[in-house]
Amino acid sequence: MDQPFTTIIEPFRIHSVEPLRMTTADERALAIERAGFNLFNLHADDVLIDLLTDSGTGAMSRDQWAAIQHGDESYAGSPSWFRFEAAVKELFPFNHVIPTHQGRAAEKILFTVIGGAGKIVPNNTHFDTTRANVEATGAEARDMVIAEGHDAATIHPFKGNMDLAALEALLKDRAADIPVVFLTITNNSGGGQPVSLANIRGVSDICHEYGIPFFLDACRFAENAWFIHEREDGQSDRDVADIVREIASLADGMTMSAKKDPFGNIGGWLAMNDDSIAEKCRNILILTEGFPTYGGLAGRDLEAIAQGLKEAVQPDYLRYRIRSTAYLGDALDEAGVPVVKPIGGHAVYIDAKALLSHIQPLQYPGQALAIALYRTGGIRSCEIGSVMFGRQPDGSEKPAAMELVRLAIPRRTYTQSHIDYVIEVVTAVARAANSLPGYRMVEEPATLRHFTARFEPVA
């Protein structure tokens, strides 16, 4: 649109709706206590605005629902598989595409093949399942984001960038122990921050100089490409899909959760150029997921993702997606709520360490804030701090680099009035931040504890 209007308009009309159940503060207080003060344990019917994750929670389009009717459920060689494979290779032209039921399955397969004790997997910042799957093999997951990525308030157009000097120094010293270098776009754990095309090229050059495969964790590839289009010199006249293809051309492979940018409610894939690794991965796929032409997915899911990939790179959608997220972040920033800046693509991250400075990191200020948002207004969010990343591989615990609460916005799901409500609730909680208690963990599993742990407030 060429008109100089500032109102964010959704580039779609609402075709179908589902009801939200209104709850009282007393009902929410009881629900969160029954859930062990863990937002993951809540019944979704008790949630008013669900910002826990943008993974698999978006609204599919009319054309995706129509594509589902083409789903062919043949066990092997389904036409739906070939449409899916062609759609993936249109943007990511790797030699091998291995479908999985979601992204963590792709990670599990890949690191089972290439991981192991004594190995190191560098990344700008590993997210939870990536880190867990690396560490499950005995390998070390090492984060190497630039210094600006550790400071919530620092303004940098590409805070998700890899520290190239640190990466080169590591490869120079330990190349024999590094089976792959990963780059997460956008950098979820670091506030949904993008990675520049120049930085991706730099990582690629360093990896190939040392003969190390370079892989992308590309769940939010379209959002990252849009940031490149908007912020990086020389990229504003390029088609977003062309930027995506260039990003793919710099890598040797990728993992993908199709529940993010590709608009899938389920699905993912592992892709690569290496024939030998691909054969080993397919063998594990058959053992754990399914035949290589469906990989744990129904034909209807393959069709929905194929269509979703086309919609994910449309400029009108991406403009709306990034601006509507910024609408929430900018409003909170103007209200004095500390947030990670600049605002990321799929979520707004509240700096709980700054807002709840009276709560020690290992009394989980992010969890305290997330609980307060739910109790006050029925908003479900996600802690990304010492609950998620505090437990170390040796069983010890230390504070995470940042204590964040992520407000992840599902794609094409909520309207501006929903977001205005979120702004009201967050600012109300922020005004009473000093009264919030910390929490202690009373039950936790050995890995990925944030999903099922139980808490109690600290007196």
N, C-alpha and C positions, 0 to 999 in steps of 0.2 A: 504494500500500500504506500502511495506517494504522499497522501495527505498528512499535514503536520499535527495529527491528533495524538494525544498521550494515553487515552484509555486503552487498556489491554483488552482486546476482544478475542475470545476463543474462536479459532478457525474451524468451528464445527457447530452443529445444532445437536441438542439432546434428543436421542431417538428412543431411549428406554430408560426407566428410572427404577431404583430400589429404595425402599423406605429406610430411614434412620430411626432408631429407638431412643427417645429422650429419657434420661435418667436423672435422678436427684443426687445431691451431694452425699446424702446418707447411703444411698444404694451404691454409689461408686466407692465410698469408704469401705463398705463391707466387701465389695467385689475385689478390691485390690488387696485387702487383708487375706481373703480366701486364696488369692493367687500367690501368696507368699511375697507380696510387694515386688513381683516380677511382672512387667507389662506383657511379656510373652505368654504368661500363663492365664491371661484374661480370656474370657469368652468374648468373641468378637461382637456379639449382640449387645454387650455392655459398653462398647466403645462408640462415641459419637463421631469424632473425626479421627480417622486412622492414618497416622503418619509414621507408623512403626517402620515401614519400608516401602520403597517403590518397586520391589521385586515381585513381579507376578500379580500386582494389585491394580494395574491400569485397566482402562476400559478399551475393549476391542472395537474396531470400526465396523460399520455396515459391510464393507468389502471383506473384512476378515471373517465375519460371520457367514457371508456368502461363500467364501473360499472353503470354509469348513465342510460345506455340502459336497465339495469335490473330494473330500478325504477318502482315500482308497486304503483299506485295511489289510491288503495282502501282506503276508508275513515277509516275503522277500521280493525285492524289485518293484515295489509299489510306485505308480506314477507320481504319487505325492512326494516320495523321496526325491525323485529326479527334479521336481519343481523346487523343492527345498534346496537341494544341492546347487542348482543353477542360481537361485537367489543369493545364496551365500557367496558363491564364487563371483557374482557380478560385483560385489563390493570387496571381497577378500579372496583373491584368486590363488589360494594355496592348492597344492596338488592333491592333498588328502583332506576330506571333510568327514569327521566321525561324529555322528549325532549322539547326544546324551540327554537324559531326562532333565538335567539342569547343570549349571556351571560347576558346582562342587564335584559332580561326578566326573566331569572333564579333568578337573584338578587331581582327583583321586587316581584316575587312570594314568595321567601323565607322570605324576611324581612317584607312583608305584614303579614305573619303568625307569625313570632317570634319577630318582632320589636315592637316599641312603646315608648311613652314618659317616660323618666326616666331611660331608658336602655342604656347600653354601649356595643358597639361592638369593641373589640380590633383587631388590625391587625398589621402586620409589617409596611405596608404603604398602605392605601386604594387608589385605583385608582379612577378616576373621577365618573364613573357611580356607583361604589360600594358605595362610600361616599354619593352620591346623593340619592341613594335608601335607605341607612340607615337613613340619615337625614330626608327624606320625611316622615318617620313614627314617627318622633319626638325623635328618639334615637340619641346618640352621637357616632360618628365614631372617635375612638382614635387610633393614630399611635404610635407604640412602637418598631420601628426599633432600632438596636444597634447604639451606638454613632458614630461609623465609617461610618454608612450609611448617616450621615448628612454632611460629608466632601467629596467634589468631588475628592480631590487629594489623600486622604488616600488610601493606598493599603491594601486590605484585601480580602482573597479568597472568603468570603461569606458575603459581605456587606449587603445582604438582610435579614440577620438573625433577628429574634425577640429577644428583650431584655428580657431574661428569668426571671431575678430578678425582673424587673419592672412588668412583667406579673403576677408573683406569688404574688407580693405585692398587685396588683390591685384585683386579685381574692380573696385573703385573706380578703380584706376590703369590696369588693362589689360583691361577687359571686352571690348573689340573684338578682342583676340587670343586669347580663351578660347572655344573651340567647345563645350566641355562641362566639367562638374565631375563627378568620379567619387568614390565612397565605397565602400571595400572592406569587406564584412561577412562574417565577422569579418576583422580586420586580420592577414593571414597573416604578412607580413614583420615585423610588430611583435610577434610572439609569440602569434598566434591570439587577440588581444584583441578583445572586442566593442565595438560602438558603441551608445550609448543611443538610445532613441526620441526623446528631447528633442534630442539632437545631430543626428539625421537630420532632424528637423523644422526645426532651426536652419539646416542646410545648404540645405534646400529653400527656406526663406523668403528667404535671402540670394540664392540663384540666381535665384529668380523675381522678386525686386526688380530685379535687373540684366538680366533677360531671357535668362539663360543656362540651357541644358538641364542637368538633373541626372540622372545615371545611377548605377546600382548595379552594382558587381561583386559579385554575390550568391551566389557558390558555396556559402557556408556560412550561408545565410539562416536555416535552422532552428535551428542552434546559437546564432546571434546572437539570434534571437527568444526562445530559452529563457533566455539570460542576462538579457534584458529582463524576462521573466516572473519570474525569480528575484531580480533585483537592483534593479529600478527601481520607485520609488514609484508605487502605483496600478495596477500591471500584474499582480499575482499572481493575481487572480481571472479573468483573461482567457484565452480559448482561444488556443493558440499560433498556429493558423492565422489567427485574427483579427488578431493582432499582425503577422503576415507581410503580410496584406492592407493594413493601415494603412501599413506601411513602403513597400509598392509604390505606394500612393496618393500618397505624398509625392514620388515620382520621376517622371521623364519617360521612362525607359527603363532597360534593364539588359543586361548580358552574363551568361552563365551557363555554367559547366562543370558539366554534369549528372553528372560523375564524382565529385563530392563529395557534398553532402547528398542529392541525389535518387537515390543508390544505383545509378547507371549505371556500367557498365564502359567505356562510351564515350558521347559525345553532349554536346550543349549547345545554346544558342540565343541569339539577339539579339532583344530586344523593345523596342518604343517606341510612342509615340503620334503622332509626326510623319510625315505621309503622304509628304512629299517625300523626306525622308532614307530612309524605309523603301523607297521605290521604287528609289532608287539602290543601296541595300544589297542588294535582291533581284536587281538586275541583276548585281552582283558575285557573289552567291551562285550564280546560274546558271552563271556563267563558271568558278567555282573549286570549288564544292561539289556542286551538283546542283540538281534542280528544287525549287521552294519548298515542296512537300509531302513532301520527305524530307531535303533538305539534307545529303547525305553519310551518312545513316543508313539502315540496313535497317528495314523495318517492325517486325521483332521488337525492335529497340532502342528504337524509339518506344514500343512497348507496355511494355517493362520500365521505362522512365523514367516513364511515366504512372502506373504502379502505385507506383513508388518515391516519387513525390511525395506520395502519400497516406500512406505509411509514415514519411516523414521528419519529419512534424509530430506524431507520436503521443507523448503525454507520457511514457509508460512507457519508450519507447525513448530519448527525449532525456534523461530523468533518469539512466538507465543510462549513456548515452554521456558525459555531462559528468562524472558521478561517477567513472567508471572511468578517465577521463583524469586527473582530480585524484588518484586513488589512486596513480598512477605519480609525478606531480609532487610530491605531498606526501611520499611516501617518500624521494625524492631530496633534497628540501629538508631533511627531518629528518636525513638522513645527512650533511648539510653540503655537498652538491653545489649550486653556485649555479644557480638556474633563474629564468626570467622569471616574476614573480608579479604578480597572481594567475594561477593555472594557466589556460591557454586551453582552447578547446573541442575541437579536433581533434588537438592535439599538445602535447607538453612540450618547451620550448626550454631547452637548457643554455647558460648564459652562458660561452662558451669564453674570452672575454677575461679574465674573472675567474679561471677555473680554470687557464688556461695563461698566466698573466701574464708568464712568461719568454719567450714567443714574440711577436715583433713582428707587428702586424696584417698587413703585407704578406708575412709568412711563414706566414700563414693558419692561425691557431690553431684555427679551426673545422674546417678540413680535417684538421688533425693529430688532433683529437679524434675525428672521424668514422672515420678510418682505424684508430685505436686500438680503438674499440668493435668494429669488424669483426674485427680481428686477434685480439682477446681472446675474443670470444664469438659471432662470426658475425652481429652485429647491423648491418644497413645503415640508415644515417641520412642526413641531408641538411644540408650546410653552408649557412647563410644569413648571409653576412658579406661579407668582401672578395673572396672568389672569385666569388660571385654578383653583387655590386653594386660592386666596386671599380673596374672598367673604366669610364671616362667617355666620353661621346659624342665628345670630341675625341681619344681614343686614350690619354690619360693615365690614371694609376691613383692612387687615393687610398683610404685606409681607409674601410670602411663605418661607418655610425653605430653598429652593434652587431655583435659577432662571436658568432653563435649556431650551435648544432647542434640541428636539429629532429628530434624523435622523433615522427613522424606516425603515428597509430594508425588502421589500416584499419577500416572499420565492420563490426562483427559478425564479425570474423575471428579474433582471438586471445582466449584465455581468461585468467583471472587468473593461472594458473600460468606462462603465457608472460610476463606482465608482471612477475611476481616474479623470473623469470630475468633479465629486462632490468635490474631494480633491482640484482641481484647483480653483473652485468657492469659497469654504469655506475659503481657504487661502487668496484669493484676498479680500474677504470681511473683514477678520480679519486684514489685513494690513491697511484698512481704517476705523477700528472700531471706532476710536475717533471722526469721523465726523458724526456718525449716531445719529439721534434725538430720543428722547423718544416719547411715545404715550399716549394719554388720551382716555378713553372709553366714547363714546357719546351715545351709545344705548346698553342696556343689558337686557336679560331676568332674571327672578327670580332664576332660577336654571340652572346649566350646561351652564353658560353664554359664555364660550369660543367657543361654536359651532356656535353661531349666532350674537355675539356682533359686534359692529361697532366702529371703532377707527378714530382718526385723529392725525397727528403728532403735537408734542409740538414744538412751535417756539424756 
